[in-house]
Amino acid sequence: MCDKPRRDRKGDVWPFLPIHLFTMLCVAARLYSKSWVIRRFGSDDWVITITYILYIGWFATGHHMFQKAFGTDIWWADADTLTWALKIFYIDAPVYLLLLGLTKISILCFYLRLFPYERFCRLCYAMLAIVITSTTLWVILAIVQCRPISYNWEGWKGEFKEPVKCLNLNILSWTTSAVSIALDTTILIMPMPLVVKVKSTLRRKIAIISMFSLGVIIVIASCLRLRFNILYGDSVNITWDYVDLMIWTGVEVATSITVTSLPSIRLMMHRLFPGLFGRIFAFGGHVEHDREHYLEIKSSHSRDVEHIGAKGIMRRLRRTHANSERPPTTGGGPPKDRRASKAQRDSDRLAKPMPSEASRVLASIMGSLSGSSNRPSISISESSTESITVTTEITITSEDKQCHYTTPAVWESDSRSKASDGS
């Protein structure tokens, strides 16, 4: 041993340090964008926030451990320092698997927020179940890889007296890497059929596909790390043989976190510099119109149907039709008195046709009936000539759901007011 040169690779990690700094800046920009620019914090943002906190601790301890004990041959390492470093290495291993799982969960939550299609959402939920199950399994196996657990940082001395049972770490590493790459590839191609069908110009479609193809970088980083798995679990000089594995493990995690944050950064740039980035990234701000926004609009349309009733729909449609048949005006006439009373303004507003609200009601009905051959059933009952009690029952049946609305409304013959209680 005295004749062997003292090798040192501690400096090999420094060229990769900018990758980690760029990752931290990207996530910080994403969180700032969602909190202060876009002002909408989704489930994917909460997941990436947890990932960010874990990543900072994981990177800091891993880098300190590397500088203290790794990058040189094991026989040159201080015994106490090496034991401490291997204990940190044991803790960082399951955290690494957890970070990869959280980035996948964040991307799937982003898909759920972006695409409101029911079949695609079911696929996302199925993938979420697979990712959560596999990540939990790998983390547990990484924790109990050797029993007793203290063997993971004390066993290198060769003086462990208790009976030891260990998993095949090399097979475990190859299996987790293969499953991770398979899941990344599946998540990458999931939205492609929807993106290809987008009706837009070729330039915008290419821009959208490019944004969703960023996941290729994650797959490439994971594949580059694979070649360093050969010695994992089968080396006696771990402080030297694990150098490349540790470096590319950090690159893989940093790349995964960075890619998940780039779409949000693009949207922030589009908001802050619309003149510049609006032309470069001209495929729209579709990320803003997410699944929650779609469901909110759909719920609003349903409430319109419930509270307006059939009588209100027909009356507003008649007003719209009558307004469309009026000849165009040529302007002129006395100017309106801006100091008109509130009652007069309300009366004028009620007398005007309301095509937008009627259009929303019809859009709600047609949207609920899409893919169904059934028609809504509407029944109206009248109790007297002075007061008409209208009970509107709308039953909408589609392939997978049935919506039923009952709206009693009292219409006074000598007034424009209405008392309504929708259920």
Secondary structure as UniProt FT lines:
FT   TURN            2..3
FT   HELIX           10..16
FT   HELIX           17..32
FT   HELIX           33..37
FT   HELIX           43..69
FT   HELIX           74..76
FT   HELIX           79..114
FT   HELIX           118..143
FT   STRAND          146..147
FT   TURN            149..150
FT   HELIX           151..154
FT   HELIX           155..157
FT   STRAND          165..166
FT   HELIX           169..189
FT   TURN            190..191
FT   HELIX           192..196
FT   HELIX           202..212
FT   TURN            213..214
FT   HELIX           215..226
FT   TURN            227..228
FT   TURN            230..233
FT   HELIX           238..241
FT   HELIX           243..272
FT   HELIX           274..280
FT   TURN            286..288
FT   HELIX           291..325
FT   TURN            338..339
FT   HELIX           342..351
FT   HELIX           355..368
FT   TURN            369..371
FT   STRAND          387..397
FT   STRAND          402..412
FT   TURN            413..414
FT   STRAND          418..420
//
